[in-house]
Amino acid sequence: MNTIFLFVFCFLVCIAEAKVEYKLFNVMNYGARADDRTDNSVAFLRAWNDACSRRGKSTILVPQGSYMLHEIIFSGPCNAWMNFQIEGRLKAPSDIYLFRTDSWISFRYVDKLNVGGGGTLDGQGAFAWTKNDCEKNQNCRTLPTTMTFQFVTNGYIHHMRSINTKQNHFVLYGCKDMVLTRLKLIAPFNSPNTDGIKIAMSTGVTITSVNIGTGDDCIAMLYGTKGVRISDVYCGPGHGISIGSLGKSNGEDDVDDIVVKNCTFSGTNNGVRIKTWTAVLQKIMHVSNIHYEDIVMENVQNPIVIDQNYCPSHPCRPKGGVSSVEISNVSYRFIRGSGNSNVAASLQCSPNKPCLNITMDTINLWPSGKGKKLNNECLNVNGASYGIQIPSPCM
């Protein structure tokens, strides 16, 4: 009898724990209103705090509907595994003066974070783009990123749509073991600084099955980015997939172990690009072990670029300087498609630290218009070419 009672008791406890483990926190139960006007940041934050404080697994549900949401920070550490399920549409204020920081929605110091749900993040950036004068004004106002992940570990970001961001769509800083997949990031081709995904000081990042069309880099990997795997990305319009810009300031960490495979660039300014500033640093910075493979270019202005004289705005400082970033062990394999300028591959490396061990294997790039001819240009490059090379190699 006691055995039966113990069995039944344990069974009921297991059921109770299972129910607790997957507890749902609906933002509507915290006073959220899907009326396109009410600021729902207080309701969202209360739901987060309750979900974060319990043990087990918590799901914060944003049901279908359109929710105005002001600047908000979801901070850990949390006791629970956090699942933030966005099924509706979140809208940022269009007024940039309502933002105190450089981010609209932030997740910080969370281990085991899942953000998805098929919803839409609407940055309402049209007004902000008219106020972006950063190319001319060094003291320009910093515009907010749509969604920022800071010091997040074991993150899974998936099945979302981000449109009309004021600046970047997604930023990862200080993160580890992150997966970003099934995302669609959209902003007009002439919207300034609207990078798709920007990464810095992060390791173990996987980006796959993502469609990005925006006004700046589709993906940008900055200082301290290591162990990144990018595949099945469609980029266009935009400025391509970039490493950098790097080497502008002292103390930037190295970039290492980057793989970009099976990606398509359509109508972009650049394809695969590495860019560094002409700044004299106290310590040499290294960019190494970079691999590009199975890349398709469709009417791309600059398909393959290493630019160690990067300077988007003039005057450049120091005048006549050279880059202090050393680039080595970079491979380009099975790159094919069309370019719409005169240069297929432009490898402009630093006279101070020439590029080392650059390999080109089976490259086939042709002009997208009649009467054009593509060439390759190399400067301060040490490397080798293998297989088919169209146009002729310059190394």
HELIX and SHEET records of a PDB file:
HELIX    1   1 ASN A    2  GLU A   21  1                                  20    
HELIX    2   2 VAL A   27  TYR A   30  5                                   4    
HELIX    3   3 SER A   41  SER A   53  1                                  13    
HELIX    4   4 ILE A   96  LEU A   98  5                                   3    
HELIX    5   5 ALA A  126  THR A  130  1                                   5    
SHEET    1   A 8 TYR A  22  ASN A  26  0                                        
SHEET    2   A 8 GLY A  56  VAL A  62  1                                        
SHEET    3   A 8 ALA A  80  ILE A  86  1                                        
SHEET    4   A 8 ASP A 111  GLY A 116  1                                        
SHEET    5   A 8 THR A 153  ILE A 163  1                                        
SHEET    6   A 8 THR A 120  ASP A 122  1                                        
SHEET    7   A 8 ARG A  89  LYS A  91  1                                        
SHEET    8   A 8 SER A  66  MET A  68  1                                        
SHEET    1   B13 TYR A  22  ASN A  26  0                                        
SHEET    2   B13 GLY A  56  VAL A  62  1                                        
SHEET    3   B13 ALA A  80  ILE A  86  1                                        
SHEET    4   B13 ASP A 111  GLY A 116  1                                        
SHEET    5   B13 THR A 153  ILE A 163  1                                        
SHEET    6   B13 LYS A 176  ILE A 186  1                                        
SHEET    7   B13 THR A 203  GLY A 213  1                                        
SHEET    8   B13 LYS A 226  CYS A 235  1                                        
SHEET    9   B13 VAL A 255  SER A 266  1                                        
SHEET   10   B13 MET A 285  VAL A 300  1                                        
SHEET   11   B13 VAL A 325  GLY A 339  1                                        
SHEET   12   B13 CYS A 355  PRO A 367  1                                        
SHEET   13   B13 VAL A 381  ILE A 390  1                                        
SHEET    1   C11 ILE A  72  SER A  75  0                                        
SHEET    2   C11 SER A 103  ARG A 108  1                                        
SHEET    3   C11 THR A 145  GLN A 150  1                                        
SHEET    4   C11 PHE A 170  TYR A 173  1                                        
SHEET    5   C11 ILE A 197  ALA A 200  1                                        
SHEET    6   C11 ILE A 219  MET A 221  1                                        
SHEET    7   C11 ILE A 241  LEU A 246  1                                        
SHEET    8   C11 ASN A 270  TRP A 277  1                                        
SHEET    9   C11 ASN A 302  TYR A 310  1                                        
SHEET   10   C11 VAL A 343  GLN A 348  1                                        
SHEET   11   C11 ASN A 375  LEU A 379  1                                        
END                                                                             
